[in-house]
Amino acid sequence: MLASLGIVATAAQANELVVGGKNFTEQQLISSITTQYLDDLGYDVENRAGMGSSVLRQAQENGQVDLYWEYTGTSLIVYNEVEEKLGPDAAYERVKELDAEKGLVWLEPSGVNNTYALAMRADDAEERGIASISDLAEEVNDGAELVFASNAEFYARDDGLRPMQQTYDFRFERSNIKRMDTGLTYSALRDEQVDVAIATTTDGRLSAFSLTVLEDDKGFFPPYAMTPVVRQEALDNNPELEAQLNALSSRLNDDSMRQLNERVDVERETVEDVAADFLKTEGLIGG
């Protein structure tokens, strides 16, 4: 399968790097940002965005991708099968330790935490006095018939809808749950077809559609800090790479990532143009 993607399995050489990325907007953006940034620094960079998560991880473990940005929760739960509930710092330290055994180095995490969240229309949430998931639970338990939009994954997964409702001690009636593709949950909420929707915290449609994220006041959703993960061999061959990627990581946070995603998903700018503009604005490449 990897061969069909045109990835050649060769050891990392100095100044030659393969940057990977997953197949959704945020990952396409960060892989383009990273590629353009490293290219400007003089590296010979190949961008391999648009890969499935498990394929990308396998490619990195096999030495076919040198670096990409992974989320702490994904590595913790999916790749390392850690079921223990951990806070942001503990999750980072655990995946850093576990992945080091596989020759993968977690650098400094960015300020981007792209985790699941529940969203409502901002005006509706304010009118109902709902600012947190506990507030939502109280409203539902008091008899409010709120309709919830969920994608199929969150509806079924072991750390999804059912355990979230158990944690917050409430339950949407089955007739009040609408399952749909992920991208449709935002527009359904905006268009008042539903009252609450599953979202991810850095999606650009949150601000574009005037949606508000409910506070996860019981800390149910695991941390998903977006972090550059690099093969140890690539770092050994490129002594300045760690500091360079850490400098890039320090410029990213939830607000900036949400704005970048919005420019692509809502305003229909190209990934490459948005990535270049970010780097120029931050002074990371020449204008």
Secondary structure, 3 states (H helix, E strand, C coil): CCHHHCCCCCCCECCEEEEEEECCHHHHHHHHHHHHHHHHCCCEEEEEEEECHHHHHHHHHCCCCCEEEEEHHHHHHHHCCCCCCCCHHHHHHHHHHHHHCCCEEECCCCECECCEEEEEEHHHHHHHCCCEHHHHHHHHHCCCCCCEEECHHHHHCCCCHHHHHHHHCCCCCHHHEEECCHHHHHHHHHCCCCCEEEEECCCCHHHHCCEEECECCCCCCCCCEEEEEEEHHHHHHCCCHHHHHHHHHCCCEHHHHHHHHHHHHCCCCCHHHHHHHHHHHCCCCCC
